[in-house]
Amino acid sequence: MTERGNFGSKIGVILATAGSAVGLGNVWRFPYMAGENGGAAFIVIYLVCILMLGLPGMLSEFIIGRHAQANAARAYDKLSKGRPWKFVGYLGILTSTIILGFYSVVAGWCLQYLYIALTGMTSGNVDAVREYFTDFSGDAMKPAILGVLFILITQFVVVRGVRGGIERASKLLMPVLFVLLIIIVVASCMLPGALEGIRFLFYPDFGKLSSDVLLEALGQSFFSLSLGTACLCTYASYFSKDTNLLKSAFQIVTIDTMIAVLAGLMIFPAAFSVGVNPDSGPSLIFITLPNVFSQAFASMPVVGYVISVMFYALLVFAAMTSTISMHEIGTAFFTEEFTLRRRYSAWVVTVAAGAICVLCSLSVGGRSWLQITGVALMDFCDKITANIMMPIGAMLTCLFVGWYIPKRTVYAEFTNRGMTNQRWFMIYLFAVRYICPICILIIFLHQMGVV
């Protein structure tokens, strides 16, 4: 069996792991939630939730992955000494593969919109853009083909290994994504009336705070960092033994949050400058924003064209950093557990995720028979992973680290064998034993509609 890969630099660790967290949700979910739920007040609550749940949850997966230096299934197996905890790793691998499948459908939509932005087709009127999206997403095959193409592009990166593929791609994609985001933010904030959009995002409206807002902030802090998918555990298995886990986790959540806030500064000033109240979800980036950019830069059509192209390029890059991490989880598993060559393992994941992608795409493309419990397959995959599989995986991970793994092992990994972060260890241990399980249980009950 070939030697396991590892990240070659600290910046590679940060950019690759942050890239796994940064995705389309940062663009279409966080800004809207912040704006509709108290602006700066929501952001403050979100940051508190990150400290209570996000950081400890991330660190728990880091500890498992870095200590075991193995794929998710083997990592839990090694630390539990063959006990059934290994199925937490299997659950994470299954979850990430399903997510890769339906997420690639939307990533394929981004590819298509990058193409039509390049050809200037996104500058039509509201009805024309809405009709185009309805026709395209409802097409029988084209979105499915584009989704599979996105998975194949992802595979092209993953088969090149940790340093030559994942780390190299992250070092390119993340800085480019950030530069594109900054350019669009500057252009958006310079529009007439942009101040209203900035105020919408950052003005603290404590009157909007409620128990529902608290639950939404808690849920966002959980899903934004991809807890419960085995992604962080897998990437941590490529960390060096001298990687400062706490410092790295702080840097990663900072990047993730900063990009989400910048996405709000990209969207809201432009939307308010043309009198549009942006919504959330796919309609935001495939219907609302094309018209926002077209109207906002109507007096500067060349600028509007460039901004539109850059925006959809940004979405493609954001989606790619996430699909790479999800693909790697399964690829690492098949490479190590079945001693397959890396490219063959990657093909196994590509075929499995590609099949899910095609079926999910068809389920929203007029194939009404592709349903489970009366719900389109794509929506079902989304709900079962977000509502059930991710919370269960994250809950079991916290219980595993907090209560099952010997305390001395957790301490050695958290503090790099007593060299760093010793003063924070007991706070972390209390959080992962008590606070995180309670928070995840609340998220689970909220997702199921109980609270």
Solvent accessible surface area in square Angstrom, and as a share of the most:
residue,aa,sasa,rsa
1,M,141,0.63
2,T,117,0.68
3,E,162,0.73
4,R,57,0.21
5,G,34,0.32
6,N,56,0.29
7,F,11,0.05
8,G,42,0.40
9,S,38,0.25
10,K,158,0.67
11,I,97,0.49
12,G,0,0.00
13,V,8,0.04
14,I,17,0.09
15,L,23,0.12
16,A,3,0.02
17,T,0,0.00
18,A,0,0.00
19,G,1,0.01
20,S,6,0.04
21,A,8,0.06
22,V,1,0.00
23,G,6,0.06
24,L,2,0.01
25,G,30,0.29
26,N,6,0.03
27,V,3,0.02
28,W,41,0.15
29,R,80,0.29
30,F,0,0.00
31,P,1,0.01
32,Y,65,0.25
33,M,13,0.06
34,A,0,0.00
35,G,2,0.02
36,E,63,0.28
37,N,30,0.15
38,G,1,0.01
39,G,1,0.01
40,A,23,0.18
41,A,2,0.01
42,F,0,0.00
43,I,19,0.10
44,V,90,0.52
45,I,27,0.14
46,Y,1,0.00
47,L,79,0.39
48,V,72,0.41
49,C,7,0.04
50,I,5,0.03
51,L,100,0.50
52,M,70,0.31
53,L,0,0.00
54,G,0,0.00
55,L,9,0.04
56,P,8,0.05
57,G,5,0.04
58,M,0,0.00
59,L,4,0.02
60,S,0,0.00
61,E,5,0.02
62,F,0,0.00
63,I,1,0.00
64,I,0,0.00
65,G,0,0.00
66,R,1,0.00
67,H,77,0.34
68,A,2,0.01
69,Q,63,0.28
70,A,3,0.02
71,N,0,0.00
72,A,0,0.00
73,A,3,0.02
74,R,80,0.29
75,A,0,0.00
76,Y,6,0.02
77,D,45,0.23
78,K,109,0.46
79,L,18,0.09
80,S,0,0.00
81,K,176,0.75
82,G,50,0.48
83,R,139,0.51
84,P,95,0.60
85,W,58,0.21
86,K,62,0.26
87,F,120,0.50
88,V,11,0.07
89,G,0,0.00
90,Y,82,0.31
91,L,40,0.20
92,G,3,0.03
93,I,13,0.07
94,L,98,0.49
95,T,0,0.00
96,S,0,0.00
97,T,21,0.12
98,I,27,0.13
99,I,20,0.10
100,L,0,0.00
101,G,0,0.00
102,F,22,0.09
103,Y,35,0.13
104,S,0,0.00
105,V,0,0.00
106,V,11,0.07
107,A,0,0.00
108,G,0,0.00
109,W,16,0.06
110,C,0,0.00
111,L,32,0.16
112,Q,9,0.04
113,Y,1,0.00
114,L,35,0.18
115,Y,124,0.47
116,I,5,0.02
117,A,1,0.01
118,L,91,0.46
119,T,71,0.42
120,G,30,0.29
121,M,104,0.46
122,T,9,0.05
123,S,76,0.49
124,G,32,0.31
125,N,103,0.53
126,V,60,0.35
127,D,100,0.52
128,A,47,0.37
129,V,8,0.05
130,R,111,0.40
131,E,111,0.50
132,Y,60,0.23
133,F,24,0.10
134,T,83,0.48
135,D,88,0.46
136,F,13,0.05
137,S,16,0.11
138,G,36,0.35
139,D,57,0.29
140,A,29,0.23
141,M,95,0.43
142,K,92,0.39
143,P,1,0.01
144,A,1,0.01
145,I,105,0.53
146,L,26,0.13
147,G,0,0.00
148,V,41,0.23
149,L,76,0.38
150,F,0,0.00
151,I,0,0.00
152,L,69,0.34
153,I,64,0.32
154,T,0,0.00
155,Q,15,0.07
156,F,121,0.51
157,V,21,0.12
158,V,0,0.00
159,V,38,0.22
160,R,124,0.45
161,G,15,0.14
162,V,6,0.04
163,R,136,0.50
164,G,28,0.27
165,G,3,0.03
166,I,0,0.00
167,E,7,0.03
168,R,169,0.62
169,A,14,0.11
170,S,7,0.05
171,K,83,0.35
172,L,116,0.58
173,L,18,0.09
174,M,6,0.03
175,P,58,0.36
176,V,51,0.29
177,L,1,0.00
178,F,72,0.30
179,V,81,0.46
180,L,23,0.11
181,L,1,0.01
182,I,63,0.32
183,I,77,0.39
184,I,1,0.00
185,V,13,0.07
186,V,77,0.44
187,A,19,0.15
188,S,1,0.01
189,C,42,0.25
190,M,151,0.67
191,L,14,0.07
192,P,111,0.70
193,G,46,0.45
194,A,3,0.02
195,L,110,0.55
196,E,89,0.40
197,G,0,0.00
198,I,47,0.24
199,R,105,0.38
200,F,45,0.19
201,L,0,0.00
202,F,73,0.30
203,Y,133,0.51
204,P,56,0.35
205,D,49,0.25
206,F,137,0.57
207,G,73,0.70
208,K,88,0.37
209,L,54,0.27
210,S,56,0.36
211,S,77,0.50
212,D,85,0.44
213,V,6,0.04
214,L,91,0.45
215,L,27,0.13
216,E,54,0.24
217,A,0,0.00
218,L,13,0.06
219,G,8,0.08
220,Q,7,0.03
221,S,0,0.00
222,F,0,0.00
223,F,42,0.18
224,S,12,0.08
225,L,0,0.00
226,S,23,0.15
227,L,2,0.01
228,G,5,0.04
229,T,5,0.03
230,A,7,0.06
231,C,2,0.01
232,L,0,0.00
233,C,0,0.00
234,T,0,0.00
235,Y,2,0.01
236,A,0,0.00
237,S,1,0.01
238,Y,6,0.02
239,F,2,0.01
240,S,53,0.34
241,K,86,0.36
242,D,96,0.50
243,T,11,0.06
244,N,36,0.19
245,L,0,0.00
246,L,17,0.08
247,K,116,0.49
248,S,8,0.05
249,A,0,0.00
250,F,89,0.37
251,Q,68,0.30
252,I,0,0.00
253,V,9,0.05
254,T,78,0.45
255,I,34,0.17
256,D,1,0.00
257,T,13,0.08
258,M,82,0.36
259,I,5,0.02
260,A,2,0.02
261,V,25,0.14
262,L,22,0.11
263,A,0,0.00
264,G,0,0.00
265,L,28,0.14
266,M,0,0.00
267,I,1,0.01
268,F,2,0.01
269,P,0,0.00
270,A,0,0.00
271,A,0,0.00
272,F,60,0.25
273,S,32,0.20
274,V,40,0.23
275,G,72,0.69
276,V,43,0.24
277,N,107,0.55
278,P,3,0.02
279,D,58,0.30
280,S,39,0.25
281,G,14,0.14
282,P,53,0.33
283,S,36,0.23
284,L,2,0.01
285,I,0,0.00
286,F,0,0.00
287,I,20,0.10
288,T,21,0.12
289,L,0,0.00
290,P,2,0.02
291,N,7,0.03
292,V,0,0.00
293,F,3,0.01
294,S,35,0.23
295,Q,83,0.37
296,A,16,0.13
297,F,6,0.02
298,A,71,0.55
299,S,100,0.64
300,M,89,0.40
301,P,93,0.58
302,V,111,0.64
303,V,58,0.33
304,G,10,0.09
305,Y,94,0.36
306,V,65,0.37
307,I,5,0.03
308,S,8,0.05
309,V,26,0.15
310,M,25,0.11
311,F,0,0.00
312,Y,0,0.00
313,A,17,0.13
314,L,2,0.01
315,L,0,0.00
316,V,13,0.08
317,F,54,0.22
318,A,1,0.01
319,A,0,0.00
320,M,14,0.06
321,T,6,0.04
322,S,8,0.05
323,T,0,0.00
324,I,4,0.02
325,S,1,0.01
326,M,17,0.08
327,H,0,0.00
328,E,0,0.00
329,I,1,0.00
330,G,1,0.01
331,T,0,0.00
332,A,2,0.02
333,F,18,0.08
334,F,50,0.21
335,T,19,0.11
336,E,10,0.04
337,E,60,0.27
338,F,114,0.47
339,T,99,0.57
340,L,64,0.32
341,R,152,0.55
342,R,55,0.20
343,R,109,0.40
344,Y,106,0.40
345,S,0,0.00
346,A,0,0.00
347,W,123,0.43
348,V,58,0.33
349,V,4,0.02
350,T,6,0.03
351,V,98,0.56
352,A,42,0.33
353,A,0,0.00
354,G,7,0.07
355,A,51,0.40
356,I,37,0.19
357,C,0,0.00
358,V,42,0.24
359,L,74,0.37
360,C,0,0.00
361,S,1,0.01
362,L,23,0.11
363,S,11,0.07
364,V,51,0.30
365,G,2,0.02
366,G,64,0.62
367,R,90,0.33
368,S,79,0.51
369,W,180,0.63
370,L,20,0.10
371,Q,86,0.38
372,I,71,0.36
373,T,120,0.70
374,G,63,0.60
375,V,46,0.26
376,A,22,0.17
377,L,25,0.13
378,M,20,0.09
379,D,66,0.34
380,F,49,0.20
381,C,12,0.07
382,D,68,0.35
383,K,109,0.46
384,I,50,0.26
385,T,1,0.01
386,A,21,0.16
387,N,28,0.14
388,I,63,0.32
389,M,15,0.07
390,M,13,0.06
391,P,2,0.01
392,I,71,0.36
393,G,3,0.03
394,A,5,0.04
395,M,40,0.18
396,L,59,0.29
397,T,5,0.03
398,C,2,0.01
399,L,58,0.29
400,F,0,0.00
401,V,1,0.00
402,G,3,0.03
403,W,132,0.46
404,Y,79,0.30
405,I,7,0.03
406,P,54,0.34
407,K,98,0.42
408,R,186,0.68
409,T,24,0.14
410,V,0,0.00
411,Y,74,0.28
412,A,34,0.27
413,E,13,0.06
414,F,0,0.00
415,T,0,0.00
416,N,8,0.04
417,R,139,0.51
418,G,21,0.20
419,M,150,0.67
420,T,45,0.26
421,N,30,0.16
422,Q,99,0.44
423,R,202,0.74
424,W,123,0.43
425,F,6,0.02
426,M,114,0.51
427,I,107,0.54
428,Y,11,0.04
429,L,3,0.02
430,F,114,0.47
431,A,8,0.06
432,V,0,0.00
433,R,65,0.24
434,Y,97,0.37
435,I,51,0.26
436,C,0,0.00
437,P,16,0.10
438,I,102,0.52
439,C,9,0.06
440,I,2,0.01
441,L,86,0.43
442,I,59,0.30
443,I,4,0.02
444,F,57,0.24
445,L,53,0.26
446,H,41,0.18
447,Q,55,0.24
448,M,95,0.42
449,G,64,0.61
450,V,103,0.59
451,V,84,0.48
